[in-house]
Structure formats: structure tokens, C-alpha cells
Amino acid sequence: MTGPSRIPGGTPSRKEREVRRMLETRLPAVPKELVARAMTRGAALLRRRRALRRTGWLLLVAVVVAATVWAMAVEPWNVRPVDMTPPTDG
């Protein structure tokens, strides 16, 4: 802050006058079709976001199921028996 908003003589500062002028002016009218376009676009964005989220979850579930099926078929936690016997001398 550079200082008080009023000059010691009692007149409002330039910033305060600008703010008051902006607050007292009437807001411009919004075109009627703007609301409909915004709602349509928002609904489309929501549908797209929902579809991407569902696709992501579906892909995650498919990966988990595939990994589970692979693990049950291969059983990587079991050590396979050695196919060769060590050479015997003698």
C-alpha cells in the first residue's frame, strides 16, 4: 500500500474514483444464445470427461485381470525344477 485512499483534503484519490465509476456503471447485456452455447459446451465437456474416466478405469481393470490370469497360469513364484542333472564322474 502506498498510502491512504483519500488525500488529506477530503477528496477521493484517482484509484477510488476509478473503482466507484466501474461499480456504478451498468453491466453489459449478455447475448441470449451465449447461455445456451455455454451449457451445450459444458455438457459436451462433461460427457467427454466421463467417457475418458470410464475408459481409464476399464483399461486398468483389464490390465489387472490380464496380470492375474498370467500369474495364475505361469506361477512365477514357484521355482522350476532343473531339467538337467549334474554330470556324475566315476
Gaussian input, Z-matrix of N, CA and C with variables (Angstrom, degrees):
# hf/3-21g

backbone

0 1
 N
 C     1     B1
 C     2     B2     1     A1
 N     3     B3     2     A2     1     D1
 C     4     B4     3     A3     2     D2
 C     5     B5     4     A4     3     D3
 N     6     B6     5     A5     4     D4
 C     7     B7     6     A6     5     D5
 C     8     B8     7     A7     6     D6
 N     9     B9     8     A8     7     D7
 C    10    B10     9     A9     8     D8
 C    11    B11    10    A10     9     D9
 N    12    B12    11    A11    10    D10
 C    13    B13    12    A12    11    D11
 C    14    B14    13    A13    12    D12
 N    15    B15    14    A14    13    D13
 C    16    B16    15    A15    14    D14
 C    17    B17    16    A16    15    D15
 N    18    B18    17    A17    16    D16
 C    19    B19    18    A18    17    D17
 C    20    B20    19    A19    18    D18
 N    21    B21    20    A20    19    D19
 C    22    B22    21    A21    20    D20
 C    23    B23    22    A22    21    D21
 N    24    B24    23    A23    22    D22
 C    25    B25    24    A24    23    D23
 C    26    B26    25    A25    24    D24
 N    27    B27    26    A26    25    D25
 C    28    B28    27    A27    26    D26
 C    29    B29    28    A28    27    D27
 N    30    B30    29    A29    28    D28
 C    31    B31    30    A30    29    D29
 C    32    B32    31    A31    30    D30
 N    33    B33    32    A32    31    D31
 C    34    B34    33    A33    32    D32
 C    35    B35    34    A34    33    D33
 N    36    B36    35    A35    34    D34
 C    37    B37    36    A36    35    D35
 C    38    B38    37    A37    36    D36
 N    39    B39    38    A38    37    D37
 C    40    B40    39    A39    38    D38
 C    41    B41    40    A40    39    D39
 N    42    B42    41    A41    40    D40
 C    43    B43    42    A42    41    D41
 C    44    B44    43    A43    42    D42
 N    45    B45    44    A44    43    D43
 C    46    B46    45    A45    44    D44
 C    47    B47    46    A46    45    D45
 N    48    B48    47    A47    46    D46
 C    49    B49    48    A48    47    D47
 C    50    B50    49    A49    48    D48
 N    51    B51    50    A50    49    D49
 C    52    B52    51    A51    50    D50
 C    53    B53    52    A52    51    D51
 N    54    B54    53    A53    52    D52
 C    55    B55    54    A54    53    D53
 C    56    B56    55    A55    54    D54
 N    57    B57    56    A56    55    D55
 C    58    B58    57    A57    56    D56
 C    59    B59    58    A58    57    D57
 N    60    B60    59    A59    58    D58
 C    61    B61    60    A60    59    D59
 C    62    B62    61    A61    60    D60
 N    63    B63    62    A62    61    D61
 C    64    B64    63    A63    62    D62
 C    65    B65    64    A64    63    D63
 N    66    B66    65    A65    64    D64
 C    67    B67    66    A66    65    D65
 C    68    B68    67    A67    66    D66
 N    69    B69    68    A68    67    D67
 C    70    B70    69    A69    68    D68
 C    71    B71    70    A70    69    D69
 N    72    B72    71    A71    70    D70
 C    73    B73    72    A72    71    D71
 C    74    B74    73    A73    72    D72
 N    75    B75    74    A74    73    D73
 C    76    B76    75    A75    74    D74
 C    77    B77    76    A76    75    D75
 N    78    B78    77    A77    76    D76
 C    79    B79    78    A78    77    D77
 C    80    B80    79    A79    78    D78
 N    81    B81    80    A80    79    D79
 C    82    B82    81    A81    80    D80
 C    83    B83    82    A82    81    D81
 N    84    B84    83    A83    82    D82
 C    85    B85    84    A84    83    D83
 C    86    B86    85    A85    84    D84
 N    87    B87    86    A86    85    D85
 C    88    B88    87    A87    86    D86
 C    89    B89    88    A88    87    D87
 N    90    B90    89    A89    88    D88
 C    91    B91    90    A90    89    D89
 C    92    B92    91    A91    90    D90
 N    93    B93    92    A92    91    D91
 C    94    B94    93    A93    92    D92
 C    95    B95    94    A94    93    D93
 N    96    B96    95    A95    94    D94
 C    97    B97    96    A96    95    D95
 C    98    B98    97    A97    96    D96
 N    99    B99    98    A98    97    D97
 C   100   B100    99    A99    98    D98
 C   101   B101   100   A100    99    D99
 N   102   B102   101   A101   100   D100
 C   103   B103   102   A102   101   D101
 C   104   B104   103   A103   102   D102
 N   105   B105   104   A104   103   D103
 C   106   B106   105   A105   104   D104
 C   107   B107   106   A106   105   D105
 N   108   B108   107   A107   106   D106
 C   109   B109   108   A108   107   D107
 C   110   B110   109   A109   108   D108
 N   111   B111   110   A110   109   D109
 C   112   B112   111   A111   110   D110
 C   113   B113   112   A112   111   D111
 N   114   B114   113   A113   112   D112
 C   115   B115   114   A114   113   D113
 C   116   B116   115   A115   114   D114
 N   117   B117   116   A116   115   D115
 C   118   B118   117   A117   116   D116
 C   119   B119   118   A118   117   D117
 N   120   B120   119   A119   118   D118
 C   121   B121   120   A120   119   D119
 C   122   B122   121   A121   120   D120
 N   123   B123   122   A122   121   D121
 C   124   B124   123   A123   122   D122
 C   125   B125   124   A124   123   D123
 N   126   B126   125   A125   124   D124
 C   127   B127   126   A126   125   D125
 C   128   B128   127   A127   126   D126
 N   129   B129   128   A128   127   D127
 C   130   B130   129   A129   128   D128
 C   131   B131   130   A130   129   D129
 N   132   B132   131   A131   130   D130
 C   133   B133   132   A132   131   D131
 C   134   B134   133   A133   132   D132
 N   135   B135   134   A134   133   D133
 C   136   B136   135   A135   134   D134
 C   137   B137   136   A136   135   D135
 N   138   B138   137   A137   136   D136
 C   139   B139   138   A138   137   D137
 C   140   B140   139   A139   138   D138
 N   141   B141   140   A140   139   D139
 C   142   B142   141   A141   140   D140
 C   143   B143   142   A142   141   D141
 N   144   B144   143   A143   142   D142
 C   145   B145   144   A144   143   D143
 C   146   B146   145   A145   144   D144
 N   147   B147   146   A146   145   D145
 C   148   B148   147   A147   146   D146
 C   149   B149   148   A148   147   D147
 N   150   B150   149   A149   148   D148
 C   151   B151   150   A150   149   D149
 C   152   B152   151   A151   150   D150
 N   153   B153   152   A152   151   D151
 C   154   B154   153   A153   152   D152
 C   155   B155   154   A154   153   D153
 N   156   B156   155   A155   154   D154
 C   157   B157   156   A156   155   D155
 C   158   B158   157   A157   156   D156
 N   159   B159   158   A158   157   D157
 C   160   B160   159   A159   158   D158
 C   161   B161   160   A160   159   D159
 N   162   B162   161   A161   160   D160
 C   163   B163   162   A162   161   D161
 C   164   B164   163   A163   162   D162
 N   165   B165   164   A164   163   D163
 C   166   B166   165   A165   164   D164
 C   167   B167   166   A166   165   D165
 N   168   B168   167   A167   166   D166
 C   169   B169   168   A168   167   D167
 C   170   B170   169   A169   168   D168
 N   171   B171   170   A170   169   D169
 C   172   B172   171   A171   170   D170
 C   173   B173   172   A172   171   D171
 N   174   B174   173   A173   172   D172
 C   175   B175   174   A174   173   D173
 C   176   B176   175   A175   174   D174
 N   177   B177   176   A176   175   D175
 C   178   B178   177   A177   176   D176
 C   179   B179   178   A178   177   D177
 N   180   B180   179   A179   178   D178
 C   181   B181   180   A180   179   D179
 C   182   B182   181   A181   180   D180
 N   183   B183   182   A182   181   D181
 C   184   B184   183   A183   182   D182
 C   185   B185   184   A184   183   D183
 N   186   B186   185   A185   184   D184
 C   187   B187   186   A186   185   D185
 C   188   B188   187   A187   186   D186
 N   189   B189   188   A188   187   D187
 C   190   B190   189   A189   188   D188
 C   191   B191   190   A190   189   D189
 N   192   B192   191   A191   190   D190
 C   193   B193   192   A192   191   D191
 C   194   B194   193   A193   192   D192
 N   195   B195   194   A194   193   D193
 C   196   B196   195   A195   194   D194
 C   197   B197   196   A196   195   D195
 N   198   B198   197   A197   196   D196
 C   199   B199   198   A198   197   D197
 C   200   B200   199   A199   198   D198
 N   201   B201   200   A200   199   D199
 C   202   B202   201   A201   200   D200
 C   203   B203   202   A202   201   D201
 N   204   B204   203   A203   202   D202
 C   205   B205   204   A204   203   D203
 C   206   B206   205   A205   204   D204
 N   207   B207   206   A206   205   D205
 C   208   B208   207   A207   206   D206
 C   209   B209   208   A208   207   D207
 N   210   B210   209   A209   208   D208
 C   211   B211   210   A210   209   D209
 C   212   B212   211   A211   210   D210
 N   213   B213   212   A212   211   D211
 C   214   B214   213   A213   212   D212
 C   215   B215   214   A214   213   D213
 N   216   B216   215   A215   214   D214
 C   217   B217   216   A216   215   D215
 C   218   B218   217   A217   216   D216
 N   219   B219   218   A218   217   D217
 C   220   B220   219   A219   218   D218
 C   221   B221   220   A220   219   D219
 N   222   B222   221   A221   220   D220
 C   223   B223   222   A222   221   D221
 C   224   B224   223   A223   222   D222
 N   225   B225   224   A224   223   D223
 C   226   B226   225   A225   224   D224
 C   227   B227   226   A226   225   D225
 N   228   B228   227   A227   226   D226
 C   229   B229   228   A228   227   D227
 C   230   B230   229   A229   228   D228
 N   231   B231   230   A230   229   D229
 C   232   B232   231   A231   230   D230
 C   233   B233   232   A232   231   D231
 N   234   B234   233   A233   232   D232
 C   235   B235   234   A234   233   D233
 C   236   B236   235   A235   234   D234
 N   237   B237   236   A236   235   D235
 C   238   B238   237   A237   236   D236
 C   239   B239   238   A238   237   D237
 N   240   B240   239   A239   238   D238
 C   241   B241   240   A240   239   D239
 C   242   B242   241   A241   240   D240
 N   243   B243   242   A242   241   D241
 C   244   B244   243   A243   242   D242
 C   245   B245   244   A244   243   D243
 N   246   B246   245   A245   244   D244
 C   247   B247   246   A246   245   D245
 C   248   B248   247   A247   246   D246
 N   249   B249   248   A248   247   D247
 C   250   B250   249   A249   248   D248
 C   251   B251   250   A250   249   D249
 N   252   B252   251   A251   250   D250
 C   253   B253   252   A252   251   D251
 C   254   B254   253   A253   252   D252
 N   255   B255   254   A254   253   D253
 C   256   B256   255   A255   254   D254
 C   257   B257   256   A256   255   D255
 N   258   B258   257   A257   256   D256
 C   259   B259   258   A258   257   D257
 C   260   B260   259   A259   258   D258
 N   261   B261   260   A260   259   D259
 C   262   B262   261   A261   260   D260
 C   263   B263   262   A262   261   D261
 N   264   B264   263   A263   262   D262
 C   265   B265   264   A264   263   D263
 C   266   B266   265   A265   264   D264
 N   267   B267   266   A266   265   D265
 C   268   B268   267   A267   266   D266
 C   269   B269   268   A268   267   D267

   B1=1.4434
   B2=1.5269
   B3=1.2974
   B4=1.4610
   B5=1.5128
   B6=1.2989
   B7=1.4568
   B8=1.5092
   B9=1.3241
   B10=1.4618
   B11=1.5213
   B12=1.3369
   B13=1.4552
   B14=1.5310
   B15=1.2952
   B16=1.4687
   B17=1.5289
   B18=1.2924
   B19=1.4571
   B20=1.5252
   B21=1.3309
   B22=1.4672
   B23=1.5189
   B24=1.3079
   B25=1.4569
   B26=1.5216
   B27=1.3212
   B28=1.4524
   B29=1.5266
   B30=1.3200
   B31=1.4648
   B32=1.5234
   B33=1.3149
   B34=1.4697
   B35=1.5275
   B36=1.3220
   B37=1.4609
   B38=1.5275
   B39=1.3122
   B40=1.4595
   B41=1.5238
   B42=1.3330
   B43=1.4708
   B44=1.5236
   B45=1.3153
   B46=1.4640
   B47=1.5224
   B48=1.3274
   B49=1.4748
   B50=1.5266
   B51=1.3432
   B52=1.4669
   B53=1.5334
   B54=1.3246
   B55=1.4708
   B56=1.5174
   B57=1.3091
   B58=1.4688
   B59=1.5232
   B60=1.3383
   B61=1.4590
   B62=1.5287
   B63=1.3545
   B64=1.4654
   B65=1.5253
   B66=1.3385
   B67=1.4589
   B68=1.5265
   B69=1.3100
   B70=1.4627
   B71=1.5173
   B72=1.3263
   B73=1.4650
   B74=1.5218
   B75=1.2960
   B76=1.4549
   B77=1.5218
   B78=1.3237
   B79=1.4535
   B80=1.5282
   B81=1.3197
   B82=1.4629
   B83=1.5259
   B84=1.3145
   B85=1.4622
   B86=1.5228
   B87=1.3061
   B88=1.4592
   B89=1.5249
   B90=1.3302
   B91=1.4611
   B92=1.5283
   B93=1.3272
   B94=1.4633
   B95=1.5193
   B96=1.3354
   B97=1.4627
   B98=1.5258
   B99=1.3228
   B100=1.4571
   B101=1.5227
   B102=1.3133
   B103=1.4671
   B104=1.5209
   B105=1.3215
   B106=1.4678
   B107=1.5289
   B108=1.3362
   B109=1.4725
   B110=1.5176
   B111=1.3144
   B112=1.4601
   B113=1.5263
   B114=1.3178
   B115=1.4726
   B116=1.5215
   B117=1.3308
   B118=1.4637
   B119=1.5266
   B120=1.3268
   B121=1.4590
   B122=1.5281
   B123=1.3248
   B124=1.4639
   B125=1.5167
   B126=1.3322
   B127=1.4715
   B128=1.5203
   B129=1.3270
   B130=1.4660
   B131=1.5243
   B132=1.3339
   B133=1.4647
   B134=1.5291
   B135=1.3209
   B136=1.4670
   B137=1.5268
   B138=1.3438
   B139=1.4682
   B140=1.5208
   B141=1.3308
   B142=1.4619
   B143=1.5238
   B144=1.3303
   B145=1.4640
   B146=1.5291
   B147=1.3410
   B148=1.4636
   B149=1.5190
   B150=1.3364
   B151=1.4632
   B152=1.5356
   B153=1.3268
   B154=1.4634
   B155=1.5286
   B156=1.3140
   B157=1.4700
   B158=1.5275
   B159=1.3348
   B160=1.4737
   B161=1.5166
   B162=1.3308
   B163=1.4652
   B164=1.5187
   B165=1.3136
   B166=1.4600
   B167=1.5219
   B168=1.3234
   B169=1.4731
   B170=1.5286
   B171=1.3290
   B172=1.4645
   B173=1.5224
   B174=1.3212
   B175=1.4586
   B176=1.5241
   B177=1.3151
   B178=1.4604
   B179=1.5249
   B180=1.3160
   B181=1.4673
   B182=1.5273
   B183=1.3396
   B184=1.4619
   B185=1.5243
   B186=1.3319
   B187=1.4645
   B188=1.5242
   B189=1.3209
   B190=1.4690
   B191=1.5245
   B192=1.3225
   B193=1.4805
   B194=1.5191
   B195=1.3345
   B196=1.4606
   B197=1.5260
   B198=1.3239
   B199=1.4601
   B200=1.5284
   B201=1.3145
   B202=1.4654
   B203=1.5251
   B204=1.3232
   B205=1.4699
   B206=1.5243
   B207=1.3283
   B208=1.4584
   B209=1.5257
   B210=1.3264
   B211=1.4639
   B212=1.5205
   B213=1.3208
   B214=1.4649
   B215=1.5277
   B216=1.3183
   B217=1.4625
   B218=1.5310
   B219=1.3050
   B220=1.4560
   B221=1.5274
   B222=1.2971
   B223=1.4647
   B224=1.5248
   B225=1.3383
   B226=1.4635
   B227=1.5261
   B228=1.2972
   B229=1.4582
   B230=1.5206
   B231=1.3567
   B232=1.4701
   B233=1.5284
   B234=1.3389
   B235=1.4559
   B236=1.5193
   B237=1.3101
   B238=1.4709
   B239=1.5419
   B240=1.2867
   B241=1.4677
   B242=1.5331
   B243=1.2829
   B244=1.4562
   B245=1.5204
   B246=1.3444
   B247=1.4667
   B248=1.5375
   B249=1.2940
   B250=1.4678
   B251=1.5150
   B252=1.3191
   B253=1.4545
   B254=1.5116
   B255=1.2993
   B256=1.4583
   B257=1.5474
   B258=1.2940
   B259=1.4874
   B260=1.5318
   B261=1.3108
   B262=1.4616
   B263=1.5268
   B264=1.2879
   B265=1.4587
   B266=1.5200
   B267=1.2770
   B268=1.4447
   B269=1.4124
   A1=108.49
   A2=115.83
   A3=120.17
   A4=112.28
   A5=117.57
   A6=118.68
   A7=110.37
   A8=116.33
   A9=119.92
   A10=110.83
   A11=115.39
   A12=119.72
   A13=111.76
   A14=117.95
   A15=120.78
   A16=109.71
   A17=113.53
   A18=119.73
   A19=106.81
   A20=118.74
   A21=120.33
   A22=114.72
   A23=119.59
   A24=121.54
   A25=112.94
   A26=119.43
   A27=122.17
   A28=114.05
   A29=119.31
   A30=120.13
   A31=109.24
   A32=117.42
   A33=120.05
   A34=110.83
   A35=114.53
   A36=119.89
   A37=109.81
   A38=116.25
   A39=121.54
   A40=110.70
   A41=117.52
   A42=121.46
   A43=110.93
   A44=116.33
   A45=119.93
   A46=110.95
   A47=117.08
   A48=119.99
   A49=110.91
   A50=116.81
   A51=120.75
   A52=110.67
   A53=116.28
   A54=120.16
   A55=110.48
   A56=117.81
   A57=120.53
   A58=111.14
   A59=116.79
   A60=120.60
   A61=110.57
   A62=116.75
   A63=119.83
   A64=111.32
   A65=116.60
   A66=119.65
   A67=112.44
   A68=117.63
   A69=120.95
   A70=113.31
   A71=118.18
   A72=119.32
   A73=110.03
   A74=115.50
   A75=121.50
   A76=109.72
   A77=116.12
   A78=120.94
   A79=109.80
   A80=117.95
   A81=119.78
   A82=110.59
   A83=116.18
   A84=121.23
   A85=110.04
   A86=115.66
   A87=121.80
   A88=107.77
   A89=118.40
   A90=120.00
   A91=111.03
   A92=116.62
   A93=120.61
   A94=112.16
   A95=117.67
   A96=119.24
   A97=112.25
   A98=117.61
   A99=120.70
   A100=111.54
   A101=116.76
   A102=120.76
   A103=110.13
   A104=117.14
   A105=120.97
   A106=110.72
   A107=116.48
   A108=119.60
   A109=110.92
   A110=116.64
   A111=120.40
   A112=110.95
   A113=116.66
   A114=119.99
   A115=110.92
   A116=117.00
   A117=120.76
   A118=110.54
   A119=115.56
   A120=119.64
   A121=111.19
   A122=116.53
   A123=119.98
   A124=111.90
   A125=116.30
   A126=119.60
   A127=110.50
   A128=117.10
   A129=120.26
   A130=111.09
   A131=116.41
   A132=119.31
   A133=111.46
   A134=116.36
   A135=119.48
   A136=111.32
   A137=116.76
   A138=119.82
   A139=111.19
   A140=116.11
   A141=120.30
   A142=110.71
   A143=116.43
   A144=120.50
   A145=111.18
   A146=116.26
   A147=120.84
   A148=111.22
   A149=116.54
   A150=120.61
   A151=110.86
   A152=117.03
   A153=119.82
   A154=111.41
   A155=115.99
   A156=119.30
   A157=110.59
   A158=117.08
   A159=120.17
   A160=111.34
   A161=116.79
   A162=120.18
   A163=110.87
   A164=116.87
   A165=120.68
   A166=112.29
   A167=116.20
   A168=119.79
   A169=111.18
   A170=116.25
   A171=119.88
   A172=110.91
   A173=116.60
   A174=120.73
   A175=110.89
   A176=117.58
   A177=121.00
   A178=111.44
   A179=117.69
   A180=121.63
   A181=110.24
   A182=117.29
   A183=120.33
   A184=111.14
   A185=117.55
   A186=121.09
   A187=110.58
   A188=117.63
   A189=120.70
   A190=110.53
   A191=117.51
   A192=120.62
   A193=109.91
   A194=118.43
   A195=120.97
   A196=111.00
   A197=117.80
   A198=121.01
   A199=110.67
   A200=117.10
   A201=120.66
   A202=110.73
   A203=117.00
   A204=120.26
   A205=109.93
   A206=118.02
   A207=121.05
   A208=110.95
   A209=117.05
   A210=120.40
   A211=111.53
   A212=117.48
   A213=119.90
   A214=110.78
   A215=117.82
   A216=120.75
   A217=111.44
   A218=118.95
   A219=122.62
   A220=111.81
   A221=117.38
   A222=123.43
   A223=111.16
   A224=117.08
   A225=119.89
   A226=113.52
   A227=119.78
   A228=121.81
   A229=111.90
   A230=117.21
   A231=120.11
   A232=109.30
   A233=115.87
   A234=120.72
   A235=107.58
   A236=116.03
   A237=119.78
   A238=109.65
   A239=115.01
   A240=117.43
   A241=109.81
   A242=115.06
   A243=120.70
   A244=108.38
   A245=117.36
   A246=120.61
   A247=111.36
   A248=117.56
   A249=121.25
   A250=109.42
   A251=114.18
   A252=118.78
   A253=107.98
   A254=117.17
   A255=117.96
   A256=110.67
   A257=116.77
   A258=118.94
   A259=110.24
   A260=114.38
   A261=119.98
   A262=108.71
   A263=116.84
   A264=122.05
   A265=108.63
   A266=115.83
   A267=117.27
   A268=117.29
   D1=133.34
   D2=-179.40
   D3=-89.57
   D4=-18.83
   D5=-179.56
   D6=164.77
   D7=-173.22
   D8=-178.99
   D9=-68.28
   D10=158.87
   D11=-177.60
   D12=-79.48
   D13=-13.53
   D14=178.53
   D15=-117.04
   D16=142.48
   D17=174.73
   D18=-74.95
   D19=146.89
   D20=-175.28
   D21=-51.49
   D22=-26.56
   D23=-179.79
   D24=-71.55
   D25=-11.57
   D26=177.52
   D27=104.14
   D28=-2.50
   D29=179.02
   D30=-88.49
   D31=142.65
   D32=-179.17
   D33=-68.09
   D34=150.37
   D35=179.84
   D36=-73.76
   D37=170.51
   D38=-179.30
   D39=-62.67
   D40=-41.75
   D41=179.66
   D42=-62.06
   D43=-43.98
   D44=-179.84
   D45=-64.76
   D46=-40.79
   D47=177.16
   D48=-61.90
   D49=-41.91
   D50=179.53
   D51=-62.62
   D52=-44.47
   D53=-179.46
   D54=-64.46
   D55=-44.75
   D56=178.87
   D57=-61.54
   D58=-41.30
   D59=179.35
   D60=-62.32
   D61=-42.67
   D62=179.97
   D63=-66.55
   D64=-37.38
   D65=-179.03
   D66=-72.45
   D67=-28.77
   D68=-177.43
   D69=-85.04
   D70=-18.42
   D71=-179.87
   D72=-75.47
   D73=152.36
   D74=-179.22
   D75=-80.27
   D76=142.19
   D77=179.86
   D78=-70.74
   D79=145.77
   D80=178.44
   D81=-69.02
   D82=151.26
   D83=-179.82
   D84=-71.95
   D85=140.56
   D86=178.43
   D87=-91.06
   D88=132.21
   D89=177.98
   D90=-59.68
   D91=142.64
   D92=-176.07
   D93=-65.16
   D94=-35.70
   D95=-178.10
   D96=-74.02
   D97=-14.33
   D98=-179.28
   D99=-65.09
   D100=-39.99
   D101=179.83
   D102=-64.23
   D103=-44.91
   D104=-179.78
   D105=-63.96
   D106=-41.69
   D107=179.04
   D108=-65.42
   D109=-39.96
   D110=179.82
   D111=-65.71
   D112=-40.65
   D113=178.79
   D114=-66.37
   D115=-40.84
   D116=179.26
   D117=-64.07
   D118=-44.75
   D119=-179.89
   D120=-65.73
   D121=-41.02
   D122=178.81
   D123=-63.96
   D124=-40.54
   D125=178.30
   D126=-64.73
   D127=-40.18
   D128=178.69
   D129=-64.75
   D130=-40.92
   D131=177.83
   D132=-63.89
   D133=-39.62
   D134=178.06
   D135=-64.95
   D136=-43.15
   D137=177.85
   D138=-60.81
   D139=-43.25
   D140=-179.67
   D141=-64.10
   D142=-44.83
   D143=179.91
   D144=-62.56
   D145=-41.50
   D146=177.60
   D147=-62.78
   D148=-43.74
   D149=-179.59
   D150=-64.22
   D151=-42.05
   D152=178.40
   D153=-64.87
   D154=-39.79
   D155=178.97
   D156=-65.18
   D157=-43.87
   D158=178.40
   D159=-63.67
   D160=-41.16
   D161=178.35
   D162=-62.86
   D163=-41.25
   D164=177.97
   D165=-61.95
   D166=-45.72
   D167=178.54
   D168=-64.49
   D169=-40.76
   D170=178.90
   D171=-62.77
   D172=-42.41
   D173=177.77
   D174=-63.96
   D175=-41.80
   D176=178.29
   D177=-62.21
   D178=-44.49
   D179=178.68
   D180=-63.48
   D181=-41.17
   D182=179.34
   D183=-62.97
   D184=-40.37
   D185=178.39
   D186=-65.47
   D187=-42.05
   D188=179.48
   D189=-64.88
   D190=-42.66
   D191=178.86
   D192=-64.80
   D193=-44.20
   D194=179.67
   D195=-62.61
   D196=-41.31
   D197=179.01
   D198=-66.02
   D199=-38.28
   D200=178.68
   D201=-66.31
   D202=-44.79
   D203=179.19
   D204=-63.38
   D205=-43.45
   D206=177.80
   D207=-60.52
   D208=-45.21
   D209=-178.42
   D210=-65.07
   D211=-36.49
   D212=179.19
   D213=-71.00
   D214=-33.59
   D215=-178.64
   D216=-78.43
   D217=-42.17
   D218=-173.67
   D219=-89.70
   D220=-29.47
   D221=-175.80
   D222=48.70
   D223=67.17
   D224=-176.57
   D225=-67.94
   D226=-10.46
   D227=179.88
   D228=-82.56
   D229=-16.39
   D230=177.76
   D231=-89.72
   D232=138.29
   D233=177.41
   D234=-85.50
   D235=129.69
   D236=-179.36
   D237=-75.84
   D238=146.71
   D239=176.98
   D240=-69.99
   D241=150.19
   D242=179.24
   D243=-72.77
   D244=133.53
   D245=-177.71
   D246=-80.26
   D247=-22.56
   D248=-178.58
   D249=-104.20
   D250=145.11
   D251=171.77
   D252=-96.38
   D253=149.09
   D254=179.68
   D255=-65.13
   D256=148.22
   D257=-179.67
   D258=-65.21
   D259=141.37
   D260=178.12
   D261=-105.21
   D262=130.35
   D263=178.27
   D264=-105.07
   D265=120.31
   D266=170.36
   D267=122.98

